[in-house]
Amino acid sequence: MKRKIFCFFIIAIGIVNCNSRSKSYLEDVVLIPKGSICEVLNSFVKENGNSTIYELYIDKQTPHDFILTLYCGESSLTEDENIYNSQTPLNYTIVSGKRFDIFSGVERYFNEKKDVIKNAIQSKNQIESIWIVKDSFNIISIYKDVEYVYPFVPLAARFTESTFSPPIIDSDKKD
């Protein structure tokens, strides 16, 4: 009798252990943006609140230089590439009630997650918006409504320097 109970517990523990490992630890994790990037994303949402899809592309150029491409529109900025390579964002964040899918290049090499949100309602009259955010040694510069930009490709234009000053957000107001 004791052997049967012991075998039952060993099998039950094995089944529970296998089932608990099949779930990715990232499936329930929403990334939380830090300081100035959170403020930039908030500003982007405030200017483009009605868009269906929000995306953030992170391109690390050097140890201290990053180019972030913020995009919103009715379909993904890299939709054809995503379909061709069967890639979906592996990370996301939620800022001002909007989900930003985050692309960094790694999604090409890893399997897609199951929690990707498909946007069923799309407005055909919607305007796309793209901001380029340069972070060099924690100095943020923003270039708004840039045209003909594609993530992870060197920018064709030279931009005049401007530094981001975060907006003053009244924490007592609700959006």
Chimera marker file (.cmm) of the C-alpha trace (Angstrom):
<marker_set name="trace">
<marker id="1" x="0.000" y="0.000" z="0.000" r="1" g="1" b="0" radius="0.5"/>
<marker id="2" x="2.824" y="2.396" z="0.916" r="1" g="1" b="0" radius="0.5"/>
<marker id="3" x="4.521" y="1.725" z="-2.434" r="1" g="1" b="0" radius="0.5"/>
<marker id="4" x="1.346" y="2.608" z="-4.339" r="1" g="1" b="0" radius="0.5"/>
<marker id="5" x="0.956" y="5.891" z="-2.443" r="1" g="1" b="0" radius="0.5"/>
<marker id="6" x="4.654" y="6.696" z="-2.900" r="1" g="1" b="0" radius="0.5"/>
<marker id="7" x="4.455" y="5.968" z="-6.677" r="1" g="1" b="0" radius="0.5"/>
<marker id="8" x="1.279" y="8.050" z="-6.940" r="1" g="1" b="0" radius="0.5"/>
<marker id="9" x="2.979" y="11.068" z="-5.324" r="1" g="1" b="0" radius="0.5"/>
<marker id="10" x="6.094" y="10.708" z="-7.490" r="1" g="1" b="0" radius="0.5"/>
<marker id="11" x="3.973" y="10.610" z="-10.665" r="1" g="1" b="0" radius="0.5"/>
<marker id="12" x="1.799" y="13.528" z="-9.481" r="1" g="1" b="0" radius="0.5"/>
<marker id="13" x="4.857" y="15.659" z="-8.651" r="1" g="1" b="0" radius="0.5"/>
<marker id="14" x="6.371" y="14.860" z="-12.054" r="1" g="1" b="0" radius="0.5"/>
<marker id="15" x="3.186" y="15.852" z="-13.893" r="1" g="1" b="0" radius="0.5"/>
<marker id="16" x="2.781" y="19.080" z="-11.912" r="1" g="1" b="0" radius="0.5"/>
<marker id="17" x="6.451" y="19.953" z="-12.420" r="1" g="1" b="0" radius="0.5"/>
<marker id="18" x="6.262" y="19.385" z="-16.203" r="1" g="1" b="0" radius="0.5"/>
<marker id="19" x="3.076" y="21.443" z="-16.516" r="1" g="1" b="0" radius="0.5"/>
<marker id="20" x="4.476" y="24.341" z="-14.508" r="1" g="1" b="0" radius="0.5"/>
<marker id="21" x="7.578" y="24.572" z="-16.728" r="1" g="1" b="0" radius="0.5"/>
<marker id="22" x="5.619" y="24.649" z="-19.983" r="1" g="1" b="0" radius="0.5"/>
<marker id="23" x="4.447" y="28.199" z="-19.259" r="1" g="1" b="0" radius="0.5"/>
<marker id="24" x="6.915" y="30.931" z="-20.144" r="1" g="1" b="0" radius="0.5"/>
<marker id="25" x="7.893" y="33.178" z="-17.257" r="1" g="1" b="0" radius="0.5"/>
<marker id="26" x="7.540" y="36.197" z="-19.572" r="1" g="1" b="0" radius="0.5"/>
<marker id="27" x="3.906" y="35.519" z="-20.497" r="1" g="1" b="0" radius="0.5"/>
<marker id="28" x="2.512" y="37.506" z="-17.584" r="1" g="1" b="0" radius="0.5"/>
<marker id="29" x="5.208" y="40.175" z="-17.389" r="1" g="1" b="0" radius="0.5"/>
<marker id="30" x="4.605" y="43.667" z="-18.715" r="1" g="1" b="0" radius="0.5"/>
<marker id="31" x="7.801" y="45.694" z="-19.066" r="1" g="1" b="0" radius="0.5"/>
<marker id="32" x="7.787" y="48.982" z="-17.146" r="1" g="1" b="0" radius="0.5"/>
<marker id="33" x="9.586" y="51.843" z="-18.920" r="1" g="1" b="0" radius="0.5"/>
<marker id="34" x="12.002" y="53.970" z="-16.900" r="1" g="1" b="0" radius="0.5"/>
<marker id="35" x="11.925" y="57.756" z="-16.320" r="1" g="1" b="0" radius="0.5"/>
<marker id="36" x="12.376" y="59.829" z="-19.452" r="1" g="1" b="0" radius="0.5"/>
<marker id="37" x="11.355" y="57.042" z="-21.857" r="1" g="1" b="0" radius="0.5"/>
<marker id="38" x="8.091" y="56.639" z="-19.958" r="1" g="1" b="0" radius="0.5"/>
<marker id="39" x="7.520" y="60.382" z="-20.334" r="1" g="1" b="0" radius="0.5"/>
<marker id="40" x="8.283" y="60.216" z="-24.068" r="1" g="1" b="0" radius="0.5"/>
<marker id="41" x="5.830" y="57.318" z="-24.526" r="1" g="1" b="0" radius="0.5"/>
<marker id="42" x="3.166" y="59.207" z="-22.548" r="1" g="1" b="0" radius="0.5"/>
<marker id="43" x="3.661" y="62.257" z="-24.774" r="1" g="1" b="0" radius="0.5"/>
<marker id="44" x="3.448" y="60.080" z="-27.885" r="1" g="1" b="0" radius="0.5"/>
<marker id="45" x="0.140" y="58.589" z="-26.738" r="1" g="1" b="0" radius="0.5"/>
<marker id="46" x="-1.275" y="62.027" z="-25.866" r="1" g="1" b="0" radius="0.5"/>
<marker id="47" x="-0.538" y="63.268" z="-29.387" r="1" g="1" b="0" radius="0.5"/>
<marker id="48" x="-1.772" y="60.095" z="-31.121" r="1" g="1" b="0" radius="0.5"/>
<marker id="49" x="-4.454" y="58.735" z="-28.793" r="1" g="1" b="0" radius="0.5"/>
<marker id="50" x="-6.802" y="57.230" z="-31.367" r="1" g="1" b="0" radius="0.5"/>
<marker id="51" x="-4.348" y="54.918" z="-33.115" r="1" g="1" b="0" radius="0.5"/>
<marker id="52" x="-4.945" y="51.189" z="-33.225" r="1" g="1" b="0" radius="0.5"/>
<marker id="53" x="-1.383" y="49.852" z="-33.043" r="1" g="1" b="0" radius="0.5"/>
<marker id="54" x="1.525" y="51.268" z="-31.049" r="1" g="1" b="0" radius="0.5"/>
<marker id="55" x="5.055" y="49.960" z="-31.521" r="1" g="1" b="0" radius="0.5"/>
<marker id="56" x="8.483" y="50.685" z="-30.063" r="1" g="1" b="0" radius="0.5"/>
<marker id="57" x="11.623" y="49.615" z="-31.929" r="1" g="1" b="0" radius="0.5"/>
<marker id="58" x="14.871" y="49.692" z="-29.940" r="1" g="1" b="0" radius="0.5"/>
<marker id="59" x="18.146" y="49.851" z="-31.862" r="1" g="1" b="0" radius="0.5"/>
<marker id="60" x="21.304" y="49.846" z="-29.733" r="1" g="1" b="0" radius="0.5"/>
<marker id="61" x="24.037" y="51.457" z="-31.834" r="1" g="1" b="0" radius="0.5"/>
<marker id="62" x="26.872" y="51.709" z="-29.309" r="1" g="1" b="0" radius="0.5"/>
<marker id="63" x="27.075" y="51.097" z="-25.554" r="1" g="1" b="0" radius="0.5"/>
<marker id="64" x="25.768" y="54.644" z="-24.998" r="1" g="1" b="0" radius="0.5"/>
<marker id="65" x="23.757" y="55.425" z="-28.139" r="1" g="1" b="0" radius="0.5"/>
<marker id="66" x="20.270" y="54.174" z="-28.901" r="1" g="1" b="0" radius="0.5"/>
<marker id="67" x="17.731" y="55.006" z="-31.568" r="1" g="1" b="0" radius="0.5"/>
<marker id="68" x="14.139" y="54.334" z="-30.618" r="1" g="1" b="0" radius="0.5"/>
<marker id="69" x="11.475" y="54.428" z="-33.275" r="1" g="1" b="0" radius="0.5"/>
<marker id="70" x="7.966" y="55.102" z="-31.973" r="1" g="1" b="0" radius="0.5"/>
<marker id="71" x="5.194" y="54.198" z="-34.361" r="1" g="1" b="0" radius="0.5"/>
<marker id="72" x="1.421" y="54.222" z="-34.349" r="1" g="1" b="0" radius="0.5"/>
<marker id="73" x="-0.991" y="53.421" z="-37.136" r="1" g="1" b="0" radius="0.5"/>
<marker id="74" x="-3.533" y="50.932" z="-38.376" r="1" g="1" b="0" radius="0.5"/>
<marker id="75" x="-1.057" y="48.121" z="-39.056" r="1" g="1" b="0" radius="0.5"/>
<marker id="76" x="2.478" y="47.268" z="-37.986" r="1" g="1" b="0" radius="0.5"/>
<marker id="77" x="5.293" y="49.372" z="-39.416" r="1" g="1" b="0" radius="0.5"/>
<marker id="78" x="7.122" y="46.128" z="-40.241" r="1" g="1" b="0" radius="0.5"/>
<marker id="79" x="4.044" y="44.093" z="-41.158" r="1" g="1" b="0" radius="0.5"/>
<marker id="80" x="5.461" y="42.468" z="-44.312" r="1" g="1" b="0" radius="0.5"/>
<marker id="81" x="8.738" y="41.562" z="-42.589" r="1" g="1" b="0" radius="0.5"/>
<marker id="82" x="6.824" y="40.160" z="-39.595" r="1" g="1" b="0" radius="0.5"/>
<marker id="83" x="4.691" y="37.966" z="-41.846" r="1" g="1" b="0" radius="0.5"/>
<marker id="84" x="7.623" y="36.812" z="-43.987" r="1" g="1" b="0" radius="0.5"/>
<marker id="85" x="9.769" y="35.875" z="-40.982" r="1" g="1" b="0" radius="0.5"/>
<marker id="86" x="6.874" y="34.642" z="-38.791" r="1" g="1" b="0" radius="0.5"/>
<marker id="87" x="7.932" y="37.052" z="-36.061" r="1" g="1" b="0" radius="0.5"/>
<marker id="88" x="5.859" y="38.649" z="-33.354" r="1" g="1" b="0" radius="0.5"/>
<marker id="89" x="6.925" y="40.937" z="-30.517" r="1" g="1" b="0" radius="0.5"/>
<marker id="90" x="8.266" y="39.089" z="-27.505" r="1" g="1" b="0" radius="0.5"/>
<marker id="91" x="7.798" y="42.027" z="-25.114" r="1" g="1" b="0" radius="0.5"/>
<marker id="92" x="5.341" y="44.820" z="-24.573" r="1" g="1" b="0" radius="0.5"/>
<marker id="93" x="4.567" y="47.646" z="-22.235" r="1" g="1" b="0" radius="0.5"/>
<marker id="94" x="1.394" y="49.540" z="-21.411" r="1" g="1" b="0" radius="0.5"/>
<marker id="95" x="1.592" y="53.320" z="-21.199" r="1" g="1" b="0" radius="0.5"/>
<marker id="96" x="-1.414" y="55.624" z="-20.799" r="1" g="1" b="0" radius="0.5"/>
<marker id="97" x="-3.711" y="52.676" z="-21.436" r="1" g="1" b="0" radius="0.5"/>
<marker id="98" x="-2.070" y="51.778" z="-24.775" r="1" g="1" b="0" radius="0.5"/>
<marker id="99" x="-0.119" y="48.610" z="-25.442" r="1" g="1" b="0" radius="0.5"/>
<marker id="100" x="3.253" y="49.188" z="-27.137" r="1" g="1" b="0" radius="0.5"/>
<marker id="101" x="4.657" y="46.082" z="-28.806" r="1" g="1" b="0" radius="0.5"/>
<marker id="102" x="8.441" y="46.195" z="-28.394" r="1" g="1" b="0" radius="0.5"/>
<marker id="103" x="10.767" y="45.028" z="-31.146" r="1" g="1" b="0" radius="0.5"/>
<marker id="104" x="14.534" y="44.747" z="-30.721" r="1" g="1" b="0" radius="0.5"/>
<marker id="105" x="15.535" y="42.239" z="-33.397" r="1" g="1" b="0" radius="0.5"/>
<marker id="106" x="15.484" y="39.160" z="-31.165" r="1" g="1" b="0" radius="0.5"/>
<marker id="107" x="11.961" y="38.202" z="-32.255" r="1" g="1" b="0" radius="0.5"/>
<marker id="108" x="13.427" y="36.876" z="-35.506" r="1" g="1" b="0" radius="0.5"/>
<marker id="109" x="15.282" y="34.151" z="-33.582" r="1" g="1" b="0" radius="0.5"/>
<marker id="110" x="12.724" y="33.070" z="-30.969" r="1" g="1" b="0" radius="0.5"/>
<marker id="111" x="9.272" y="31.519" z="-31.132" r="1" g="1" b="0" radius="0.5"/>
<marker id="112" x="6.243" y="33.712" z="-30.966" r="1" g="1" b="0" radius="0.5"/>
<marker id="113" x="4.261" y="34.143" z="-27.777" r="1" g="1" b="0" radius="0.5"/>
<marker id="114" x="0.633" y="33.159" z="-27.528" r="1" g="1" b="0" radius="0.5"/>
<marker id="115" x="-0.628" y="36.432" z="-25.997" r="1" g="1" b="0" radius="0.5"/>
<marker id="116" x="-0.165" y="38.677" z="-29.053" r="1" g="1" b="0" radius="0.5"/>
<marker id="117" x="-3.165" y="40.950" z="-29.331" r="1" g="1" b="0" radius="0.5"/>
<marker id="118" x="-4.786" y="41.036" z="-32.752" r="1" g="1" b="0" radius="0.5"/>
<marker id="119" x="-6.499" y="44.335" z="-33.458" r="1" g="1" b="0" radius="0.5"/>
<marker id="120" x="-9.792" y="43.556" z="-35.170" r="1" g="1" b="0" radius="0.5"/>
<marker id="121" x="-11.048" y="47.108" z="-35.689" r="1" g="1" b="0" radius="0.5"/>
<marker id="122" x="-8.952" y="49.297" z="-37.934" r="1" g="1" b="0" radius="0.5"/>
<marker id="123" x="-9.799" y="52.740" z="-39.232" r="1" g="1" b="0" radius="0.5"/>
<marker id="124" x="-8.952" y="53.286" z="-42.887" r="1" g="1" b="0" radius="0.5"/>
<marker id="125" x="-8.756" y="57.057" z="-42.301" r="1" g="1" b="0" radius="0.5"/>
<marker id="126" x="-6.137" y="56.760" z="-39.625" r="1" g="1" b="0" radius="0.5"/>
<marker id="127" x="-2.879" y="58.645" z="-39.996" r="1" g="1" b="0" radius="0.5"/>
<marker id="128" x="0.415" y="57.030" z="-39.094" r="1" g="1" b="0" radius="0.5"/>
<marker id="129" x="2.822" y="58.828" z="-36.808" r="1" g="1" b="0" radius="0.5"/>
<marker id="130" x="6.540" y="58.157" z="-36.362" r="1" g="1" b="0" radius="0.5"/>
<marker id="131" x="8.913" y="59.737" z="-33.864" r="1" g="1" b="0" radius="0.5"/>
<marker id="132" x="12.633" y="59.114" z="-33.720" r="1" g="1" b="0" radius="0.5"/>
<marker id="133" x="14.062" y="59.225" z="-30.198" r="1" g="1" b="0" radius="0.5"/>
<marker id="134" x="17.824" y="59.413" z="-29.869" r="1" g="1" b="0" radius="0.5"/>
<marker id="135" x="19.340" y="58.581" z="-26.499" r="1" g="1" b="0" radius="0.5"/>
<marker id="136" x="23.017" y="59.413" z="-26.306" r="1" g="1" b="0" radius="0.5"/>
<marker id="137" x="24.572" y="59.221" z="-22.837" r="1" g="1" b="0" radius="0.5"/>
<marker id="138" x="21.043" y="59.692" z="-21.379" r="1" g="1" b="0" radius="0.5"/>
<marker id="139" x="20.434" y="62.895" z="-23.360" r="1" g="1" b="0" radius="0.5"/>
<marker id="140" x="17.105" y="62.443" z="-25.137" r="1" g="1" b="0" radius="0.5"/>
<marker id="141" x="16.402" y="64.100" z="-28.502" r="1" g="1" b="0" radius="0.5"/>
<marker id="142" x="13.056" y="63.708" z="-30.283" r="1" g="1" b="0" radius="0.5"/>
<marker id="143" x="12.270" y="64.196" z="-33.954" r="1" g="1" b="0" radius="0.5"/>
<marker id="144" x="8.548" y="64.148" z="-34.662" r="1" g="1" b="0" radius="0.5"/>
<marker id="145" x="6.583" y="63.024" z="-37.695" r="1" g="1" b="0" radius="0.5"/>
<marker id="146" x="9.592" y="61.757" z="-39.590" r="1" g="1" b="0" radius="0.5"/>
<marker id="147" x="8.805" y="60.168" z="-42.945" r="1" g="1" b="0" radius="0.5"/>
<marker id="148" x="10.331" y="57.187" z="-44.731" r="1" g="1" b="0" radius="0.5"/>
<marker id="149" x="11.834" y="55.611" z="-41.635" r="1" g="1" b="0" radius="0.5"/>
<marker id="150" x="12.312" y="51.882" z="-41.175" r="1" g="1" b="0" radius="0.5"/>
<marker id="151" x="13.609" y="50.390" z="-37.920" r="1" g="1" b="0" radius="0.5"/>
<marker id="152" x="17.155" y="49.028" z="-37.660" r="1" g="1" b="0" radius="0.5"/>
<marker id="153" x="18.249" y="50.849" z="-40.823" r="1" g="1" b="0" radius="0.5"/>
<marker id="154" x="20.577" y="53.874" z="-40.633" r="1" g="1" b="0" radius="0.5"/>
<marker id="155" x="18.652" y="57.131" z="-40.778" r="1" g="1" b="0" radius="0.5"/>
<marker id="156" x="19.032" y="58.886" z="-44.117" r="1" g="1" b="0" radius="0.5"/>
<marker id="157" x="18.637" y="62.427" z="-42.807" r="1" g="1" b="0" radius="0.5"/>
<marker id="158" x="20.692" y="64.517" z="-40.441" r="1" g="1" b="0" radius="0.5"/>
<marker id="159" x="18.583" y="65.998" z="-37.685" r="1" g="1" b="0" radius="0.5"/>
<marker id="160" x="19.101" y="69.256" z="-35.884" r="1" g="1" b="0" radius="0.5"/>
<marker id="161" x="19.803" y="68.692" z="-32.229" r="1" g="1" b="0" radius="0.5"/>
<marker id="162" x="17.015" y="69.223" z="-29.736" r="1" g="1" b="0" radius="0.5"/>
<marker id="163" x="16.748" y="67.980" z="-26.174" r="1" g="1" b="0" radius="0.5"/>
<marker id="164" x="13.585" y="66.473" z="-24.730" r="1" g="1" b="0" radius="0.5"/>
<marker id="165" x="12.014" y="68.321" z="-21.833" r="1" g="1" b="0" radius="0.5"/>
<marker id="166" x="9.329" y="66.166" z="-20.223" r="1" g="1" b="0" radius="0.5"/>
<marker id="167" x="5.879" y="67.702" z="-19.929" r="1" g="1" b="0" radius="0.5"/>
<marker id="168" x="4.576" y="68.633" z="-16.524" r="1" g="1" b="0" radius="0.5"/>
<marker id="169" x="1.963" y="66.032" z="-15.696" r="1" g="1" b="0" radius="0.5"/>
<marker id="170" x="-0.570" y="66.860" z="-13.029" r="1" g="1" b="0" radius="0.5"/>
<marker id="171" x="-0.904" y="63.617" z="-11.068" r="1" g="1" b="0" radius="0.5"/>
<marker id="172" x="-4.284" y="64.699" z="-9.664" r="1" g="1" b="0" radius="0.5"/>
<marker id="173" x="-5.907" y="64.708" z="-13.128" r="1" g="1" b="0" radius="0.5"/>
<marker id="174" x="-7.271" y="61.519" z="-14.622" r="1" g="1" b="0" radius="0.5"/>
<marker id="175" x="-7.035" y="60.891" z="-18.385" r="1" g="1" b="0" radius="0.5"/>
<link id1="1" id2="2" r="1" g="1" b="0" radius="0.2"/>
<link id1="2" id2="3" r="1" g="1" b="0" radius="0.2"/>
<link id1="3" id2="4" r="1" g="1" b="0" radius="0.2"/>
<link id1="4" id2="5" r="1" g="1" b="0" radius="0.2"/>
<link id1="5" id2="6" r="1" g="1" b="0" radius="0.2"/>
<link id1="6" id2="7" r="1" g="1" b="0" radius="0.2"/>
<link id1="7" id2="8" r="1" g="1" b="0" radius="0.2"/>
<link id1="8" id2="9" r="1" g="1" b="0" radius="0.2"/>
<link id1="9" id2="10" r="1" g="1" b="0" radius="0.2"/>
<link id1="10" id2="11" r="1" g="1" b="0" radius="0.2"/>
<link id1="11" id2="12" r="1" g="1" b="0" radius="0.2"/>
<link id1="12" id2="13" r="1" g="1" b="0" radius="0.2"/>
<link id1="13" id2="14" r="1" g="1" b="0" radius="0.2"/>
<link id1="14" id2="15" r="1" g="1" b="0" radius="0.2"/>
<link id1="15" id2="16" r="1" g="1" b="0" radius="0.2"/>
<link id1="16" id2="17" r="1" g="1" b="0" radius="0.2"/>
<link id1="17" id2="18" r="1" g="1" b="0" radius="0.2"/>
<link id1="18" id2="19" r="1" g="1" b="0" radius="0.2"/>
<link id1="19" id2="20" r="1" g="1" b="0" radius="0.2"/>
<link id1="20" id2="21" r="1" g="1" b="0" radius="0.2"/>
<link id1="21" id2="22" r="1" g="1" b="0" radius="0.2"/>
<link id1="22" id2="23" r="1" g="1" b="0" radius="0.2"/>
<link id1="23" id2="24" r="1" g="1" b="0" radius="0.2"/>
<link id1="24" id2="25" r="1" g="1" b="0" radius="0.2"/>
<link id1="25" id2="26" r="1" g="1" b="0" radius="0.2"/>
<link id1="26" id2="27" r="1" g="1" b="0" radius="0.2"/>
<link id1="27" id2="28" r="1" g="1" b="0" radius="0.2"/>
<link id1="28" id2="29" r="1" g="1" b="0" radius="0.2"/>
<link id1="29" id2="30" r="1" g="1" b="0" radius="0.2"/>
<link id1="30" id2="31" r="1" g="1" b="0" radius="0.2"/>
<link id1="31" id2="32" r="1" g="1" b="0" radius="0.2"/>
<link id1="32" id2="33" r="1" g="1" b="0" radius="0.2"/>
<link id1="33" id2="34" r="1" g="1" b="0" radius="0.2"/>
<link id1="34" id2="35" r="1" g="1" b="0" radius="0.2"/>
<link id1="35" id2="36" r="1" g="1" b="0" radius="0.2"/>
<link id1="36" id2="37" r="1" g="1" b="0" radius="0.2"/>
<link id1="37" id2="38" r="1" g="1" b="0" radius="0.2"/>
<link id1="38" id2="39" r="1" g="1" b="0" radius="0.2"/>
<link id1="39" id2="40" r="1" g="1" b="0" radius="0.2"/>
<link id1="40" id2="41" r="1" g="1" b="0" radius="0.2"/>
<link id1="41" id2="42" r="1" g="1" b="0" radius="0.2"/>
<link id1="42" id2="43" r="1" g="1" b="0" radius="0.2"/>
<link id1="43" id2="44" r="1" g="1" b="0" radius="0.2"/>
<link id1="44" id2="45" r="1" g="1" b="0" radius="0.2"/>
<link id1="45" id2="46" r="1" g="1" b="0" radius="0.2"/>
<link id1="46" id2="47" r="1" g="1" b="0" radius="0.2"/>
<link id1="47" id2="48" r="1" g="1" b="0" radius="0.2"/>
<link id1="48" id2="49" r="1" g="1" b="0" radius="0.2"/>
<link id1="49" id2="50" r="1" g="1" b="0" radius="0.2"/>
<link id1="50" id2="51" r="1" g="1" b="0" radius="0.2"/>
<link id1="51" id2="52" r="1" g="1" b="0" radius="0.2"/>
<link id1="52" id2="53" r="1" g="1" b="0" radius="0.2"/>
<link id1="53" id2="54" r="1" g="1" b="0" radius="0.2"/>
<link id1="54" id2="55" r="1" g="1" b="0" radius="0.2"/>
<link id1="55" id2="56" r="1" g="1" b="0" radius="0.2"/>
<link id1="56" id2="57" r="1" g="1" b="0" radius="0.2"/>
<link id1="57" id2="58" r="1" g="1" b="0" radius="0.2"/>
<link id1="58" id2="59" r="1" g="1" b="0" radius="0.2"/>
<link id1="59" id2="60" r="1" g="1" b="0" radius="0.2"/>
<link id1="60" id2="61" r="1" g="1" b="0" radius="0.2"/>
<link id1="61" id2="62" r="1" g="1" b="0" radius="0.2"/>
<link id1="62" id2="63" r="1" g="1" b="0" radius="0.2"/>
<link id1="63" id2="64" r="1" g="1" b="0" radius="0.2"/>
<link id1="64" id2="65" r="1" g="1" b="0" radius="0.2"/>
<link id1="65" id2="66" r="1" g="1" b="0" radius="0.2"/>
<link id1="66" id2="67" r="1" g="1" b="0" radius="0.2"/>
<link id1="67" id2="68" r="1" g="1" b="0" radius="0.2"/>
<link id1="68" id2="69" r="1" g="1" b="0" radius="0.2"/>
<link id1="69" id2="70" r="1" g="1" b="0" radius="0.2"/>
<link id1="70" id2="71" r="1" g="1" b="0" radius="0.2"/>
<link id1="71" id2="72" r="1" g="1" b="0" radius="0.2"/>
<link id1="72" id2="73" r="1" g="1" b="0" radius="0.2"/>
<link id1="73" id2="74" r="1" g="1" b="0" radius="0.2"/>
<link id1="74" id2="75" r="1" g="1" b="0" radius="0.2"/>
<link id1="75" id2="76" r="1" g="1" b="0" radius="0.2"/>
<link id1="76" id2="77" r="1" g="1" b="0" radius="0.2"/>
<link id1="77" id2="78" r="1" g="1" b="0" radius="0.2"/>
<link id1="78" id2="79" r="1" g="1" b="0" radius="0.2"/>
<link id1="79" id2="80" r="1" g="1" b="0" radius="0.2"/>
<link id1="80" id2="81" r="1" g="1" b="0" radius="0.2"/>
<link id1="81" id2="82" r="1" g="1" b="0" radius="0.2"/>
<link id1="82" id2="83" r="1" g="1" b="0" radius="0.2"/>
<link id1="83" id2="84" r="1" g="1" b="0" radius="0.2"/>
<link id1="84" id2="85" r="1" g="1" b="0" radius="0.2"/>
<link id1="85" id2="86" r="1" g="1" b="0" radius="0.2"/>
<link id1="86" id2="87" r="1" g="1" b="0" radius="0.2"/>
<link id1="87" id2="88" r="1" g="1" b="0" radius="0.2"/>
<link id1="88" id2="89" r="1" g="1" b="0" radius="0.2"/>
<link id1="89" id2="90" r="1" g="1" b="0" radius="0.2"/>
<link id1="90" id2="91" r="1" g="1" b="0" radius="0.2"/>
<link id1="91" id2="92" r="1" g="1" b="0" radius="0.2"/>
<link id1="92" id2="93" r="1" g="1" b="0" radius="0.2"/>
<link id1="93" id2="94" r="1" g="1" b="0" radius="0.2"/>
<link id1="94" id2="95" r="1" g="1" b="0" radius="0.2"/>
<link id1="95" id2="96" r="1" g="1" b="0" radius="0.2"/>
<link id1="96" id2="97" r="1" g="1" b="0" radius="0.2"/>
<link id1="97" id2="98" r="1" g="1" b="0" radius="0.2"/>
<link id1="98" id2="99" r="1" g="1" b="0" radius="0.2"/>
<link id1="99" id2="100" r="1" g="1" b="0" radius="0.2"/>
<link id1="100" id2="101" r="1" g="1" b="0" radius="0.2"/>
<link id1="101" id2="102" r="1" g="1" b="0" radius="0.2"/>
<link id1="102" id2="103" r="1" g="1" b="0" radius="0.2"/>
<link id1="103" id2="104" r="1" g="1" b="0" radius="0.2"/>
<link id1="104" id2="105" r="1" g="1" b="0" radius="0.2"/>
<link id1="105" id2="106" r="1" g="1" b="0" radius="0.2"/>
<link id1="106" id2="107" r="1" g="1" b="0" radius="0.2"/>
<link id1="107" id2="108" r="1" g="1" b="0" radius="0.2"/>
<link id1="108" id2="109" r="1" g="1" b="0" radius="0.2"/>
<link id1="109" id2="110" r="1" g="1" b="0" radius="0.2"/>
<link id1="110" id2="111" r="1" g="1" b="0" radius="0.2"/>
<link id1="111" id2="112" r="1" g="1" b="0" radius="0.2"/>
<link id1="112" id2="113" r="1" g="1" b="0" radius="0.2"/>
<link id1="113" id2="114" r="1" g="1" b="0" radius="0.2"/>
<link id1="114" id2="115" r="1" g="1" b="0" radius="0.2"/>
<link id1="115" id2="116" r="1" g="1" b="0" radius="0.2"/>
<link id1="116" id2="117" r="1" g="1" b="0" radius="0.2"/>
<link id1="117" id2="118" r="1" g="1" b="0" radius="0.2"/>
<link id1="118" id2="119" r="1" g="1" b="0" radius="0.2"/>
<link id1="119" id2="120" r="1" g="1" b="0" radius="0.2"/>
<link id1="120" id2="121" r="1" g="1" b="0" radius="0.2"/>
<link id1="121" id2="122" r="1" g="1" b="0" radius="0.2"/>
<link id1="122" id2="123" r="1" g="1" b="0" radius="0.2"/>
<link id1="123" id2="124" r="1" g="1" b="0" radius="0.2"/>
<link id1="124" id2="125" r="1" g="1" b="0" radius="0.2"/>
<link id1="125" id2="126" r="1" g="1" b="0" radius="0.2"/>
<link id1="126" id2="127" r="1" g="1" b="0" radius="0.2"/>
<link id1="127" id2="128" r="1" g="1" b="0" radius="0.2"/>
<link id1="128" id2="129" r="1" g="1" b="0" radius="0.2"/>
<link id1="129" id2="130" r="1" g="1" b="0" radius="0.2"/>
<link id1="130" id2="131" r="1" g="1" b="0" radius="0.2"/>
<link id1="131" id2="132" r="1" g="1" b="0" radius="0.2"/>
<link id1="132" id2="133" r="1" g="1" b="0" radius="0.2"/>
<link id1="133" id2="134" r="1" g="1" b="0" radius="0.2"/>
<link id1="134" id2="135" r="1" g="1" b="0" radius="0.2"/>
<link id1="135" id2="136" r="1" g="1" b="0" radius="0.2"/>
<link id1="136" id2="137" r="1" g="1" b="0" radius="0.2"/>
<link id1="137" id2="138" r="1" g="1" b="0" radius="0.2"/>
<link id1="138" id2="139" r="1" g="1" b="0" radius="0.2"/>
<link id1="139" id2="140" r="1" g="1" b="0" radius="0.2"/>
<link id1="140" id2="141" r="1" g="1" b="0" radius="0.2"/>
<link id1="141" id2="142" r="1" g="1" b="0" radius="0.2"/>
<link id1="142" id2="143" r="1" g="1" b="0" radius="0.2"/>
<link id1="143" id2="144" r="1" g="1" b="0" radius="0.2"/>
<link id1="144" id2="145" r="1" g="1" b="0" radius="0.2"/>
<link id1="145" id2="146" r="1" g="1" b="0" radius="0.2"/>
<link id1="146" id2="147" r="1" g="1" b="0" radius="0.2"/>
<link id1="147" id2="148" r="1" g="1" b="0" radius="0.2"/>
<link id1="148" id2="149" r="1" g="1" b="0" radius="0.2"/>
<link id1="149" id2="150" r="1" g="1" b="0" radius="0.2"/>
<link id1="150" id2="151" r="1" g="1" b="0" radius="0.2"/>
<link id1="151" id2="152" r="1" g="1" b="0" radius="0.2"/>
<link id1="152" id2="153" r="1" g="1" b="0" radius="0.2"/>
<link id1="153" id2="154" r="1" g="1" b="0" radius="0.2"/>
<link id1="154" id2="155" r="1" g="1" b="0" radius="0.2"/>
<link id1="155" id2="156" r="1" g="1" b="0" radius="0.2"/>
<link id1="156" id2="157" r="1" g="1" b="0" radius="0.2"/>
<link id1="157" id2="158" r="1" g="1" b="0" radius="0.2"/>
<link id1="158" id2="159" r="1" g="1" b="0" radius="0.2"/>
<link id1="159" id2="160" r="1" g="1" b="0" radius="0.2"/>
<link id1="160" id2="161" r="1" g="1" b="0" radius="0.2"/>
<link id1="161" id2="162" r="1" g="1" b="0" radius="0.2"/>
<link id1="162" id2="163" r="1" g="1" b="0" radius="0.2"/>
<link id1="163" id2="164" r="1" g="1" b="0" radius="0.2"/>
<link id1="164" id2="165" r="1" g="1" b="0" radius="0.2"/>
<link id1="165" id2="166" r="1" g="1" b="0" radius="0.2"/>
<link id1="166" id2="167" r="1" g="1" b="0" radius="0.2"/>
<link id1="167" id2="168" r="1" g="1" b="0" radius="0.2"/>
<link id1="168" id2="169" r="1" g="1" b="0" radius="0.2"/>
<link id1="169" id2="170" r="1" g="1" b="0" radius="0.2"/>
<link id1="170" id2="171" r="1" g="1" b="0" radius="0.2"/>
<link id1="171" id2="172" r="1" g="1" b="0" radius="0.2"/>
<link id1="172" id2="173" r="1" g="1" b="0" radius="0.2"/>
<link id1="173" id2="174" r="1" g="1" b="0" radius="0.2"/>
<link id1="174" id2="175" r="1" g="1" b="0" radius="0.2"/>
</marker_set>
